[in-house]
Amino acid sequence: MKIPTWPPRDWRAFLALAFSIGGAAVLTGLLGWTIRILERGAQMEAIANISYALLGIIGAVLLSLGLAINRRSIKFSKEGFEASGGDDAPMA
């Protein structure tokens, strides 16, 4: 089997995709296991809190994947929010 000769950007995109699929499987399993345990005690508030926390983690992962795959810069300041970069950004 021959390893493809991709540029570094394509390798980053491939690794980000592979790890995001693996991470999604782990988070789904964790959520299902946690809900199953808490369901026995009818602790619905705890289930909701864990679900919201996992949604926050998934959102952070998706944002970091977007930053890893594309050349982007995000800045927050008192003046507001600024995002730059993308496919048209000059390569280093």
PyMOL Python script that loads the backbone (N, CA, C, O; Angstrom):
from pymol import cmd

cmd.read_pdbstr("""\
ATOM      1  N   MET A   1       0.843  -1.178   0.000  1.00  0.00           N
ATOM      2  CA  MET A   1       0.000   0.000   0.000  1.00  0.00           C
ATOM      3  C   MET A   1       0.885   1.237   0.000  1.00  0.00           C
ATOM      4  O   MET A   1       1.798   1.366   0.815  1.00  0.00           O
ATOM      5  N   LYS A   2       0.603   2.129  -0.915  1.00  0.00           N
ATOM      6  CA  LYS A   2       1.394   3.339  -1.048  1.00  0.00           C
ATOM      7  C   LYS A   2       0.725   4.488  -0.290  1.00  0.00           C
ATOM      8  O   LYS A   2      -0.479   4.711  -0.422  1.00  0.00           O
ATOM      9  N   ILE A   3       1.511   5.208   0.498  1.00  0.00           N
ATOM     10  CA  ILE A   3       0.993   6.354   1.244  1.00  0.00           C
ATOM     11  C   ILE A   3       0.875   7.540   0.287  1.00  0.00           C
ATOM     12  O   ILE A   3       1.818   7.843  -0.444  1.00  0.00           O
ATOM     13  N   PRO A   4      -0.292   8.220   0.287  1.00  0.00           N
ATOM     14  CA  PRO A   4      -0.447   9.356  -0.636  1.00  0.00           C
ATOM     15  C   PRO A   4       0.510  10.496  -0.296  1.00  0.00           C
ATOM     16  O   PRO A   4       0.868  10.698   0.864  1.00  0.00           O
ATOM     17  N   THR A   5       0.911  11.226  -1.311  1.00  0.00           N
ATOM     18  CA  THR A   5       1.791  12.387  -1.114  1.00  0.00           C
ATOM     19  C   THR A   5       0.936  13.641  -1.107  1.00  0.00           C
ATOM     20  O   THR A   5       0.923  14.405  -2.072  1.00  0.00           O
ATOM     21  N   TRP A   6       0.228  13.841  -0.017  1.00  0.00           N
ATOM     22  CA  TRP A   6      -0.641  15.009   0.137  1.00  0.00           C
ATOM     23  C   TRP A   6       0.140  16.152   0.752  1.00  0.00           C
ATOM     24  O   TRP A   6       1.121  15.927   1.460  1.00  0.00           O
ATOM     25  N   PRO A   7      -0.287  17.373   0.488  1.00  0.00           N
ATOM     26  CA  PRO A   7       0.326  18.513   1.183  1.00  0.00           C
ATOM     27  C   PRO A   7      -0.080  18.496   2.668  1.00  0.00           C
ATOM     28  O   PRO A   7      -1.066  17.854   3.031  1.00  0.00           O
ATOM     29  N   PRO A   8       0.671  19.195   3.516  1.00  0.00           N
ATOM     30  CA  PRO A   8       0.379  19.181   4.959  1.00  0.00           C
ATOM     31  C   PRO A   8      -1.056  19.596   5.306  1.00  0.00           C
ATOM     32  O   PRO A   8      -1.641  19.073   6.254  1.00  0.00           O
ATOM     33  N   ARG A   9      -1.607  20.510   4.560  1.00  0.00           N
ATOM     34  CA  ARG A   9      -2.979  20.952   4.841  1.00  0.00           C
ATOM     35  C   ARG A   9      -3.974  19.794   4.678  1.00  0.00           C
ATOM     36  O   ARG A   9      -4.895  19.645   5.482  1.00  0.00           O
ATOM     37  N   ASP A  10      -3.785  18.982   3.641  1.00  0.00           N
ATOM     38  CA  ASP A  10      -4.671  17.838   3.435  1.00  0.00           C
ATOM     39  C   ASP A  10      -4.495  16.787   4.527  1.00  0.00           C
ATOM     40  O   ASP A  10      -5.469  16.160   4.945  1.00  0.00           O
ATOM     41  N   TRP A  11      -3.248  16.587   4.998  1.00  0.00           N
ATOM     42  CA  TRP A  11      -3.023  15.650   6.094  1.00  0.00           C
ATOM     43  C   TRP A  11      -3.724  16.127   7.360  1.00  0.00           C
ATOM     44  O   TRP A  11      -4.334  15.332   8.074  1.00  0.00           O
ATOM     45  N   ARG A  12      -3.636  17.449   7.643  1.00  0.00           N
ATOM     46  CA  ARG A  12      -4.328  17.993   8.820  1.00  0.00           C
ATOM     47  C   ARG A  12      -5.823  17.786   8.702  1.00  0.00           C
ATOM     48  O   ARG A  12      -6.481  17.421   9.676  1.00  0.00           O
ATOM     49  N   ALA A  13      -6.366  18.017   7.517  1.00  0.00           N
ATOM     50  CA  ALA A  13      -7.803  17.837   7.319  1.00  0.00           C
ATOM     51  C   ALA A  13      -8.196  16.371   7.501  1.00  0.00           C
ATOM     52  O   ALA A  13      -9.228  16.078   8.104  1.00  0.00           O
ATOM     53  N   PHE A  14      -7.387  15.457   6.987  1.00  0.00           N
ATOM     54  CA  PHE A  14      -7.683  14.034   7.126  1.00  0.00           C
ATOM     55  C   PHE A  14      -7.618  13.585   8.585  1.00  0.00           C
ATOM     56  O   PHE A  14      -8.499  12.870   9.061  1.00  0.00           O
ATOM     57  N   LEU A  15      -6.568  14.010   9.292  1.00  0.00           N
ATOM     58  CA  LEU A  15      -6.451  13.641  10.704  1.00  0.00           C
ATOM     59  C   LEU A  15      -7.575  14.252  11.540  1.00  0.00           C
ATOM     60  O   LEU A  15      -8.101  13.601  12.442  1.00  0.00           O
ATOM     61  N   ALA A  16      -7.941  15.493  11.245  1.00  0.00           N
ATOM     62  CA  ALA A  16      -9.040  16.126  11.975  1.00  0.00           C
ATOM     63  C   ALA A  16     -10.344  15.365  11.754  1.00  0.00           C
ATOM     64  O   ALA A  16     -11.120  15.176  12.690  1.00  0.00           O
ATOM     65  N   LEU A  17     -10.584  14.934  10.533  1.00  0.00           N
ATOM     66  CA  LEU A  17     -11.791  14.163  10.246  1.00  0.00           C
ATOM     67  C   LEU A  17     -11.770  12.819  10.966  1.00  0.00           C
ATOM     68  O   LEU A  17     -12.766  12.424  11.571  1.00  0.00           O
ATOM     69  N   ALA A  18     -10.637  12.112  10.904  1.00  0.00           N
ATOM     70  CA  ALA A  18     -10.542  10.801  11.545  1.00  0.00           C
ATOM     71  C   ALA A  18     -10.727  10.908  13.057  1.00  0.00           C
ATOM     72  O   ALA A  18     -11.453  10.109  13.650  1.00  0.00           O
ATOM     73  N   PHE A  19     -10.078  11.884  13.682  1.00  0.00           N
ATOM     74  CA  PHE A  19     -10.208  12.031  15.128  1.00  0.00           C
ATOM     75  C   PHE A  19     -11.585  12.549  15.527  1.00  0.00           C
ATOM     76  O   PHE A  19     -12.068  12.225  16.612  1.00  0.00           O
ATOM     77  N   SER A  20     -12.220  13.336  14.683  1.00  0.00           N
ATOM     78  CA  SER A  20     -13.567  13.801  15.019  1.00  0.00           C
ATOM     79  C   SER A  20     -14.565  12.644  14.971  1.00  0.00           C
ATOM     80  O   SER A  20     -15.489  12.596  15.783  1.00  0.00           O
ATOM     81  N   ILE A  21     -14.392  11.724  14.043  1.00  0.00           N
ATOM     82  CA  ILE A  21     -15.262  10.545  13.981  1.00  0.00           C
ATOM     83  C   ILE A  21     -15.045   9.678  15.227  1.00  0.00           C
ATOM     84  O   ILE A  21     -16.009   9.222  15.842  1.00  0.00           O
ATOM     85  N   GLY A  22     -13.806   9.456  15.589  1.00  0.00           N
ATOM     86  CA  GLY A  22     -13.514   8.682  16.802  1.00  0.00           C
ATOM     87  C   GLY A  22     -14.031   9.365  18.061  1.00  0.00           C
ATOM     88  O   GLY A  22     -14.589   8.714  18.944  1.00  0.00           O
ATOM     89  N   GLY A  23     -13.844  10.674  18.139  1.00  0.00           N
ATOM     90  CA  GLY A  23     -14.334  11.421  19.300  1.00  0.00           C
ATOM     91  C   GLY A  23     -15.845  11.417  19.400  1.00  0.00           C
ATOM     92  O   GLY A  23     -16.402  11.335  20.495  1.00  0.00           O
ATOM     93  N   ALA A  24     -16.503  11.505  18.266  1.00  0.00           N
ATOM     94  CA  ALA A  24     -17.973  11.471  18.277  1.00  0.00           C
ATOM     95  C   ALA A  24     -18.472  10.124  18.778  1.00  0.00           C
ATOM     96  O   ALA A  24     -19.461  10.063  19.509  1.00  0.00           O
ATOM     97  N   ALA A  25     -17.804   9.048  18.395  1.00  0.00           N
ATOM     98  CA  ALA A  25     -18.199   7.718  18.868  1.00  0.00           C
ATOM     99  C   ALA A  25     -18.005   7.602  20.380  1.00  0.00           C
ATOM    100  O   ALA A  25     -18.860   7.054  21.075  1.00  0.00           O
ATOM    101  N   VAL A  26     -16.898   8.109  20.883  1.00  0.00           N
ATOM    102  CA  VAL A  26     -16.637   8.054  22.322  1.00  0.00           C
ATOM    103  C   VAL A  26     -17.654   8.898  23.087  1.00  0.00           C
ATOM    104  O   VAL A  26     -18.192   8.442  24.096  1.00  0.00           O
ATOM    105  N   LEU A  27     -17.926  10.123  22.627  1.00  0.00           N
ATOM    106  CA  LEU A  27     -18.889  10.983  23.313  1.00  0.00           C
ATOM    107  C   LEU A  27     -20.296  10.399  23.277  1.00  0.00           C
ATOM    108  O   LEU A  27     -21.037  10.513  24.253  1.00  0.00           O
ATOM    109  N   THR A  28     -20.665   9.786  22.183  1.00  0.00           N
ATOM    110  CA  THR A  28     -21.984   9.159  22.095  1.00  0.00           C
ATOM    111  C   THR A  28     -22.089   7.998  23.069  1.00  0.00           C
ATOM    112  O   THR A  28     -23.102   7.853  23.754  1.00  0.00           O
ATOM    113  N   GLY A  29     -21.065   7.179  23.136  1.00  0.00           N
ATOM    114  CA  GLY A  29     -21.060   6.067  24.089  1.00  0.00           C
ATOM    115  C   GLY A  29     -21.094   6.552  25.526  1.00  0.00           C
ATOM    116  O   GLY A  29     -21.806   5.987  26.356  1.00  0.00           O
ATOM    117  N   LEU A  30     -20.323   7.605  25.829  1.00  0.00           N
ATOM    118  CA  LEU A  30     -20.304   8.167  27.177  1.00  0.00           C
ATOM    119  C   LEU A  30     -21.672   8.710  27.567  1.00  0.00           C
ATOM    120  O   LEU A  30     -22.141   8.480  28.681  1.00  0.00           O
ATOM    121  N   LEU A  31     -22.301   9.419  26.662  1.00  0.00           N
ATOM    122  CA  LEU A  31     -23.618   9.978  26.951  1.00  0.00           C
ATOM    123  C   LEU A  31     -24.647   8.868  27.164  1.00  0.00           C
ATOM    124  O   LEU A  31     -25.445   8.940  28.098  1.00  0.00           O
ATOM    125  N   GLY A  32     -24.638   7.853  26.320  1.00  0.00           N
ATOM    126  CA  GLY A  32     -25.576   6.745  26.481  1.00  0.00           C
ATOM    127  C   GLY A  32     -25.368   6.009  27.797  1.00  0.00           C
ATOM    128  O   GLY A  32     -26.336   5.653  28.469  1.00  0.00           O
ATOM    129  N   TRP A  33     -24.117   5.779  28.169  1.00  0.00           N
ATOM    130  CA  TRP A  33     -23.803   5.092  29.416  1.00  0.00           C
ATOM    131  C   TRP A  33     -24.253   5.919  30.617  1.00  0.00           C
ATOM    132  O   TRP A  33     -24.837   5.386  31.561  1.00  0.00           O
ATOM    133  N   THR A  34     -23.978   7.227  30.577  1.00  0.00           N
ATOM    134  CA  THR A  34     -24.352   8.107  31.685  1.00  0.00           C
ATOM    135  C   THR A  34     -25.866   8.195  31.836  1.00  0.00           C
ATOM    136  O   THR A  34     -26.381   8.134  32.952  1.00  0.00           O
ATOM    137  N   ILE A  35     -26.564   8.334  30.748  1.00  0.00           N
ATOM    138  CA  ILE A  35     -28.026   8.417  30.814  1.00  0.00           C
ATOM    139  C   ILE A  35     -28.600   7.114  31.359  1.00  0.00           C
ATOM    140  O   ILE A  35     -29.549   7.135  32.143  1.00  0.00           O
ATOM    141  N   ARG A  36     -28.042   5.999  30.956  1.00  0.00           N
ATOM    142  CA  ARG A  36     -28.536   4.699  31.433  1.00  0.00           C
ATOM    143  C   ARG A  36     -28.370   4.569  32.947  1.00  0.00           C
ATOM    144  O   ARG A  36     -29.253   4.054  33.633  1.00  0.00           O
ATOM    145  N   ILE A  37     -27.237   5.038  33.459  1.00  0.00           N
ATOM    146  CA  ILE A  37     -27.001   4.964  34.909  1.00  0.00           C
ATOM    147  C   ILE A  37     -27.945   5.910  35.658  1.00  0.00           C
ATOM    148  O   ILE A  37     -28.551   5.517  36.655  1.00  0.00           O
ATOM    149  N   LEU A  38     -28.071   7.139  35.187  1.00  0.00           N
ATOM    150  CA  LEU A  38     -28.880   8.132  35.893  1.00  0.00           C
ATOM    151  C   LEU A  38     -30.372   7.880  35.727  1.00  0.00           C
ATOM    152  O   LEU A  38     -31.173   8.331  36.546  1.00  0.00           O
ATOM    153  N   GLU A  39     -30.741   7.176  34.693  1.00  0.00           N
ATOM    154  CA  GLU A  39     -32.137   6.871  34.430  1.00  0.00           C
ATOM    155  C   GLU A  39     -32.732   5.975  35.521  1.00  0.00           C
ATOM    156  O   GLU A  39     -33.915   6.071  35.846  1.00  0.00           O
ATOM    157  N   ARG A  40     -31.903   5.122  36.065  1.00  0.00           N
ATOM    158  CA  ARG A  40     -32.369   4.206  37.112  1.00  0.00           C
ATOM    159  C   ARG A  40     -32.849   4.965  38.341  1.00  0.00           C
ATOM    160  O   ARG A  40     -33.800   4.550  39.004  1.00  0.00           O
ATOM    161  N   GLY A  41     -32.189   6.076  38.640  1.00  0.00           N
ATOM    162  CA  GLY A  41     -32.574   6.863  39.814  1.00  0.00           C
ATOM    163  C   GLY A  41     -33.491   8.017  39.475  1.00  0.00           C
ATOM    164  O   GLY A  41     -33.799   8.835  40.342  1.00  0.00           O
ATOM    165  N   ALA A  42     -33.931   8.098  38.240  1.00  0.00           N
ATOM    166  CA  ALA A  42     -34.817   9.172  37.768  1.00  0.00           C
ATOM    167  C   ALA A  42     -34.236  10.543  38.083  1.00  0.00           C
ATOM    168  O   ALA A  42     -34.950  11.427  38.555  1.00  0.00           O
ATOM    169  N   GLN A  43     -32.957  10.724  37.827  1.00  0.00           N
ATOM    170  CA  GLN A  43     -32.290  11.999  38.083  1.00  0.00           C
ATOM    171  C   GLN A  43     -32.241  12.810  36.783  1.00  0.00           C
ATOM    172  O   GLN A  43     -31.195  12.929  36.146  1.00  0.00           O
ATOM    173  N   MET A  44     -33.375  13.353  36.414  1.00  0.00           N
ATOM    174  CA  MET A  44     -33.490  14.034  35.126  1.00  0.00           C
ATOM    175  C   MET A  44     -32.673  15.326  35.073  1.00  0.00           C
ATOM    176  O   MET A  44     -32.166  15.690  34.012  1.00  0.00           O
ATOM    177  N   GLU A  45     -32.542  16.015  36.193  1.00  0.00           N
ATOM    178  CA  GLU A  45     -31.758  17.250  36.197  1.00  0.00           C
ATOM    179  C   GLU A  45     -30.288  16.951  35.919  1.00  0.00           C
ATOM    180  O   GLU A  45     -29.632  17.694  35.187  1.00  0.00           O
ATOM    181  N   ALA A  46     -29.771  15.882  36.491  1.00  0.00           N
ATOM    182  CA  ALA A  46     -28.378  15.495  36.243  1.00  0.00           C
ATOM    183  C   ALA A  46     -28.180  15.096  34.785  1.00  0.00           C
ATOM    184  O   ALA A  46     -27.155  15.421  34.185  1.00  0.00           O
ATOM    185  N   ILE A  47     -29.153  14.396  34.214  1.00  0.00           N
ATOM    186  CA  ILE A  47     -29.069  14.007  32.801  1.00  0.00           C
ATOM    187  C   ILE A  47     -29.025  15.246  31.917  1.00  0.00           C
ATOM    188  O   ILE A  47     -28.248  15.304  30.964  1.00  0.00           O
ATOM    189  N   ALA A  48     -29.854  16.232  32.227  1.00  0.00           N
ATOM    190  CA  ALA A  48     -29.876  17.463  31.434  1.00  0.00           C
ATOM    191  C   ALA A  48     -28.548  18.210  31.549  1.00  0.00           C
ATOM    192  O   ALA A  48     -28.027  18.695  30.545  1.00  0.00           O
ATOM    193  N   ASN A  49     -27.995  18.310  32.757  1.00  0.00           N
ATOM    194  CA  ASN A  49     -26.725  19.023  32.944  1.00  0.00           C
ATOM    195  C   ASN A  49     -25.585  18.348  32.181  1.00  0.00           C
ATOM    196  O   ASN A  49     -24.766  19.022  31.556  1.00  0.00           O
ATOM    197  N   ILE A  50     -25.537  17.030  32.235  1.00  0.00           N
ATOM    198  CA  ILE A  50     -24.486  16.309  31.513  1.00  0.00           C
ATOM    199  C   ILE A  50     -24.669  16.463  30.007  1.00  0.00           C
ATOM    200  O   ILE A  50     -23.694  16.611  29.270  1.00  0.00           O
ATOM    201  N   SER A  51     -25.900  16.429  29.559  1.00  0.00           N
ATOM    202  CA  SER A  51     -26.166  16.595  28.127  1.00  0.00           C
ATOM    203  C   SER A  51     -25.733  17.970  27.639  1.00  0.00           C
ATOM    204  O   SER A  51     -25.138  18.085  26.568  1.00  0.00           O
ATOM    205  N   TYR A  52     -26.024  19.023  28.418  1.00  0.00           N
ATOM    206  CA  TYR A  52     -25.606  20.373  28.034  1.00  0.00           C
ATOM    207  C   TYR A  52     -24.084  20.499  28.029  1.00  0.00           C
ATOM    208  O   TYR A  52     -23.519  21.155  27.155  1.00  0.00           O
ATOM    209  N   ALA A  53     -23.423  19.877  28.997  1.00  0.00           N
ATOM    210  CA  ALA A  53     -21.962  19.928  29.043  1.00  0.00           C
ATOM    211  C   ALA A  53     -21.362  19.239  27.817  1.00  0.00           C
ATOM    212  O   ALA A  53     -20.420  19.750  27.211  1.00  0.00           O
ATOM    213  N   LEU A  54     -21.910  18.077  27.456  1.00  0.00           N
ATOM    214  CA  LEU A  54     -21.389  17.372  26.276  1.00  0.00           C
ATOM    215  C   LEU A  54     -21.676  18.150  24.996  1.00  0.00           C
ATOM    216  O   LEU A  54     -20.862  18.127  24.072  1.00  0.00           O
ATOM    217  N   LEU A  55     -22.808  18.832  24.921  1.00  0.00           N
ATOM    218  CA  LEU A  55     -23.074  19.677  23.752  1.00  0.00           C
ATOM    219  C   LEU A  55     -22.055  20.806  23.657  1.00  0.00           C
ATOM    220  O   LEU A  55     -21.619  21.150  22.558  1.00  0.00           O
ATOM    221  N   GLY A  56     -21.673  21.384  24.783  1.00  0.00           N
ATOM    222  CA  GLY A  56     -20.647  22.424  24.796  1.00  0.00           C
ATOM    223  C   GLY A  56     -19.303  21.895  24.324  1.00  0.00           C
ATOM    224  O   GLY A  56     -18.592  22.565  23.575  1.00  0.00           O
ATOM    225  N   ILE A  57     -18.957  20.687  24.766  1.00  0.00           N
ATOM    226  CA  ILE A  57     -17.696  20.073  24.342  1.00  0.00           C
ATOM    227  C   ILE A  57     -17.710  19.808  22.842  1.00  0.00           C
ATOM    228  O   ILE A  57     -16.722  20.064  22.152  1.00  0.00           O
ATOM    229  N   ILE A  58     -18.824  19.297  22.340  1.00  0.00           N
ATOM    230  CA  ILE A  58     -18.929  19.026  20.905  1.00  0.00           C
ATOM    231  C   ILE A  58     -18.800  20.321  20.114  1.00  0.00           C
ATOM    232  O   ILE A  58     -18.142  20.340  19.073  1.00  0.00           O
ATOM    233  N   GLY A  59     -19.413  21.406  20.586  1.00  0.00           N
ATOM    234  CA  GLY A  59     -19.288  22.705  19.922  1.00  0.00           C
ATOM    235  C   GLY A  59     -17.844  23.191  19.897  1.00  0.00           C
ATOM    236  O   GLY A  59     -17.376  23.697  18.877  1.00  0.00           O
ATOM    237  N   ALA A  60     -17.140  23.040  21.012  1.00  0.00           N
ATOM    238  CA  ALA A  60     -15.734  23.448  21.062  1.00  0.00           C
ATOM    239  C   ALA A  60     -14.879  22.614  20.114  1.00  0.00           C
ATOM    240  O   ALA A  60     -13.968  23.135  19.471  1.00  0.00           O
ATOM    241  N   VAL A  61     -15.171  21.323  20.029  1.00  0.00           N
ATOM    242  CA  VAL A  61     -14.424  20.450  19.117  1.00  0.00           C
ATOM    243  C   VAL A  61     -14.666  20.861  17.671  1.00  0.00           C
ATOM    244  O   VAL A  61     -13.724  20.919  16.881  1.00  0.00           O
ATOM    245  N   LEU A  62     -15.908  21.146  17.317  1.00  0.00           N
ATOM    246  CA  LEU A  62     -16.206  21.562  15.946  1.00  0.00           C
ATOM    247  C   LEU A  62     -15.509  22.877  15.596  1.00  0.00           C
ATOM    248  O   LEU A  62     -15.002  23.033  14.485  1.00  0.00           O
ATOM    249  N   LEU A  63     -15.480  23.819  16.533  1.00  0.00           N
ATOM    250  CA  LEU A  63     -14.780  25.081  16.293  1.00  0.00           C
ATOM    251  C   LEU A  63     -13.287  24.837  16.109  1.00  0.00           C
ATOM    252  O   LEU A  63     -12.675  25.408  15.207  1.00  0.00           O
ATOM    253  N   SER A  64     -12.696  23.999  16.952  1.00  0.00           N
ATOM    254  CA  SER A  64     -11.259  23.742  16.829  1.00  0.00           C
ATOM    255  C   SER A  64     -10.925  22.993  15.544  1.00  0.00           C
ATOM    256  O   SER A  64      -9.864  23.209  14.957  1.00  0.00           O
ATOM    257  N   LEU A  65     -11.828  22.112  15.103  1.00  0.00           N
ATOM    258  CA  LEU A  65     -11.592  21.426  13.827  1.00  0.00           C
ATOM    259  C   LEU A  65     -11.605  22.415  12.672  1.00  0.00           C
ATOM    260  O   LEU A  65     -10.780  22.325  11.763  1.00  0.00           O
ATOM    261  N   GLY A  66     -12.532  23.349  12.706  1.00  0.00           N
ATOM    262  CA  GLY A  66     -12.573  24.368  11.659  1.00  0.00           C
ATOM    263  C   GLY A  66     -11.305  25.205  11.630  1.00  0.00           C
ATOM    264  O   GLY A  66     -10.829  25.579  10.558  1.00  0.00           O
ATOM    265  N   LEU A  67     -10.757  25.499  12.802  1.00  0.00           N
ATOM    266  CA  LEU A  67      -9.515  26.265  12.855  1.00  0.00           C
ATOM    267  C   LEU A  67      -8.316  25.425  12.439  1.00  0.00           C
ATOM    268  O   LEU A  67      -7.359  25.964  11.883  1.00  0.00           O
ATOM    269  N   ALA A  68      -8.341  24.130  12.690  1.00  0.00           N
ATOM    270  CA  ALA A  68      -7.215  23.267  12.327  1.00  0.00           C
ATOM    271  C   ALA A  68      -7.167  23.018  10.823  1.00  0.00           C
ATOM    272  O   ALA A  68      -6.088  22.944  10.235  1.00  0.00           O
ATOM    273  N   ILE A  69      -8.324  22.889  10.211  1.00  0.00           N
ATOM    274  CA  ILE A  69      -8.369  22.567   8.793  1.00  0.00           C
ATOM    275  C   ILE A  69      -8.086  23.799   7.937  1.00  0.00           C
ATOM    276  O   ILE A  69      -7.381  23.699   6.933  1.00  0.00           O
ATOM    277  N   ASN A  70      -8.612  24.932   8.309  1.00  0.00           N
ATOM    278  CA  ASN A  70      -8.483  26.152   7.515  1.00  0.00           C
ATOM    279  C   ASN A  70      -7.550  27.138   8.196  1.00  0.00           C
ATOM    280  O   ASN A  70      -7.377  27.117   9.414  1.00  0.00           O
ATOM    281  N   ARG A  71      -6.956  27.998   7.391  1.00  0.00           N
ATOM    282  CA  ARG A  71      -6.116  29.068   7.942  1.00  0.00           C
ATOM    283  C   ARG A  71      -7.036  30.210   8.338  1.00  0.00           C
ATOM    284  O   ARG A  71      -7.431  31.025   7.505  1.00  0.00           O
ATOM    285  N   ARG A  72      -7.367  30.258   9.602  1.00  0.00           N
ATOM    286  CA  ARG A  72      -8.275  31.284  10.081  1.00  0.00           C
ATOM    287  C   ARG A  72      -7.738  31.888  11.363  1.00  0.00           C
ATOM    288  O   ARG A  72      -6.998  31.254  12.116  1.00  0.00           O
ATOM    289  N   SER A  73      -8.125  33.111  11.584  1.00  0.00           N
ATOM    290  CA  SER A  73      -7.754  33.816  12.801  1.00  0.00           C
ATOM    291  C   SER A  73      -9.019  34.431  13.379  1.00  0.00           C
ATOM    292  O   SER A  73      -9.781  35.082  12.664  1.00  0.00           O
ATOM    293  N   ILE A  74      -9.240  34.229  14.660  1.00  0.00           N
ATOM    294  CA  ILE A  74     -10.412  34.791  15.329  1.00  0.00           C
ATOM    295  C   ILE A  74      -9.927  35.665  16.473  1.00  0.00           C
ATOM    296  O   ILE A  74      -9.093  35.245  17.276  1.00  0.00           O
ATOM    297  N   LYS A  75     -10.452  36.883  16.544  1.00  0.00           N
ATOM    298  CA  LYS A  75     -10.061  37.815  17.606  1.00  0.00           C
ATOM    299  C   LYS A  75     -11.310  38.404  18.248  1.00  0.00           C
ATOM    300  O   LYS A  75     -12.244  38.824  17.566  1.00  0.00           O
ATOM    301  N   PHE A  76     -11.300  38.424  19.569  1.00  0.00           N
ATOM    302  CA  PHE A  76     -12.357  39.072  20.331  1.00  0.00           C
ATOM    303  C   PHE A  76     -11.748  40.266  21.049  1.00  0.00           C
ATOM    304  O   PHE A  76     -10.686  40.151  21.661  1.00  0.00           O
ATOM    305  N   SER A  77     -12.409  41.403  20.976  1.00  0.00           N
ATOM    306  CA  SER A  77     -11.928  42.595  21.659  1.00  0.00           C
ATOM    307  C   SER A  77     -13.124  43.437  22.093  1.00  0.00           C
ATOM    308  O   SER A  77     -14.275  43.056  21.882  1.00  0.00           O
ATOM    309  N   LYS A  78     -12.834  44.586  22.702  1.00  0.00           N
ATOM    310  CA  LYS A  78     -13.908  45.483  23.131  1.00  0.00           C
ATOM    311  C   LYS A  78     -14.690  46.023  21.938  1.00  0.00           C
ATOM    312  O   LYS A  78     -15.882  46.309  22.043  1.00  0.00           O
ATOM    313  N   GLU A  79     -14.005  46.160  20.801  1.00  0.00           N
ATOM    314  CA  GLU A  79     -14.659  46.669  19.593  1.00  0.00           C
ATOM    315  C   GLU A  79     -15.562  45.637  18.944  1.00  0.00           C
ATOM    316  O   GLU A  79     -16.446  45.994  18.165  1.00  0.00           O
ATOM    317  N   GLY A  80     -15.355  44.363  19.252  1.00  0.00           N
ATOM    318  CA  GLY A  80     -16.204  43.325  18.668  1.00  0.00           C
ATOM    319  C   GLY A  80     -15.423  42.087  18.277  1.00  0.00           C
ATOM    320  O   GLY A  80     -14.389  41.761  18.860  1.00  0.00           O
ATOM    321  N   PHE A  81     -15.945  41.419  17.286  1.00  0.00           N
ATOM    322  CA  PHE A  81     -15.441  40.125  16.830  1.00  0.00           C
ATOM    323  C   PHE A  81     -14.847  40.289  15.438  1.00  0.00           C
ATOM    324  O   PHE A  81     -15.437  40.955  14.588  1.00  0.00           O
ATOM    325  N   GLU A  82     -13.677  39.684  15.197  1.00  0.00           N
ATOM    326  CA  GLU A  82     -13.045  39.761  13.880  1.00  0.00           C
ATOM    327  C   GLU A  82     -12.547  38.375  13.478  1.00  0.00           C
ATOM    328  O   GLU A  82     -11.858  37.706  14.249  1.00  0.00           O
ATOM    329  N   ALA A  83     -12.896  37.957  12.285  1.00  0.00           N
ATOM    330  CA  ALA A  83     -12.426  36.678  11.752  1.00  0.00           C
ATOM    331  C   ALA A  83     -11.797  36.939  10.392  1.00  0.00           C
ATOM    332  O   ALA A  83     -12.364  37.653   9.566  1.00  0.00           O
ATOM    333  N   SER A  84     -10.618  36.356  10.161  1.00  0.00           N
ATOM    334  CA  SER A  84      -9.952  36.542   8.873  1.00  0.00           C
ATOM    335  C   SER A  84      -9.300  35.232   8.463  1.00  0.00           C
ATOM    336  O   SER A  84      -9.139  34.320   9.274  1.00  0.00           O
ATOM    337  N   GLY A  85      -8.927  35.153   7.194  1.00  0.00           N
ATOM    338  CA  GLY A  85      -8.258  33.967   6.678  1.00  0.00           C
ATOM    339  C   GLY A  85      -9.167  33.181   5.767  1.00  0.00           C
ATOM    340  O   GLY A  85     -10.158  33.693   5.247  1.00  0.00           O
ATOM    341  N   GLY A  86      -8.805  31.924   5.584  1.00  0.00           N
ATOM    342  CA  GLY A  86      -9.579  31.061   4.697  1.00  0.00           C
ATOM    343  C   GLY A  86      -8.757  30.612   3.509  1.00  0.00           C
ATOM    344  O   GLY A  86      -7.527  30.616   3.559  1.00  0.00           O
ATOM    345  N   ASP A  87      -9.425  30.231   2.453  1.00  0.00           N
ATOM    346  CA  ASP A  87      -8.727  29.739   1.271  1.00  0.00           C
ATOM    347  C   ASP A  87      -7.918  30.815   0.560  1.00  0.00           C
ATOM    348  O   ASP A  87      -6.922  30.505  -0.094  1.00  0.00           O
ATOM    349  N   ASP A  88      -8.324  32.062   0.676  1.00  0.00           N
ATOM    350  CA  ASP A  88      -7.622  33.139  -0.022  1.00  0.00           C
ATOM    351  C   ASP A  88      -6.428  33.673   0.758  1.00  0.00           C
ATOM    352  O   ASP A  88      -5.702  34.527   0.251  1.00  0.00           O
ATOM    353  N   ALA A  89      -6.207  33.191   1.978  1.00  0.00           N
ATOM    354  CA  ALA A  89      -5.111  33.682   2.804  1.00  0.00           C
ATOM    355  C   ALA A  89      -3.784  33.226   2.193  1.00  0.00           C
ATOM    356  O   ALA A  89      -3.694  32.115   1.669  1.00  0.00           O
ATOM    357  N   PRO A  90      -2.741  34.086   2.259  1.00  0.00           N
ATOM    358  CA  PRO A  90      -1.445  33.701   1.725  1.00  0.00           C
ATOM    359  C   PRO A  90      -0.829  32.570   2.541  1.00  0.00           C
ATOM    360  O   PRO A  90      -0.966  32.534   3.764  1.00  0.00           O
ATOM    361  N   MET A  91      -0.153  31.651   1.863  1.00  0.00           N
ATOM    362  CA  MET A  91       0.468  30.518   2.539  1.00  0.00           C
ATOM    363  C   MET A  91       1.840  30.932   3.045  1.00  0.00           C
ATOM    364  O   MET A  91       2.535  31.709   2.390  1.00  0.00           O
ATOM    365  N   ALA A  92       2.236  30.422   4.202  1.00  0.00           N
ATOM    366  CA  ALA A  92       3.526  30.774   4.805  1.00  0.00           C
ATOM    367  C   ALA A  92       4.670  30.055   4.111  1.00  0.00           C
ATOM    368  O   ALA A  92       5.829  30.232   4.486  1.00  0.00           O
TER     369      ALA A  92
END
""", "prot")
cmd.dss("prot")
cmd.show_as("cartoon", "prot")
cmd.util.cbc("prot")
cmd.orient("prot")
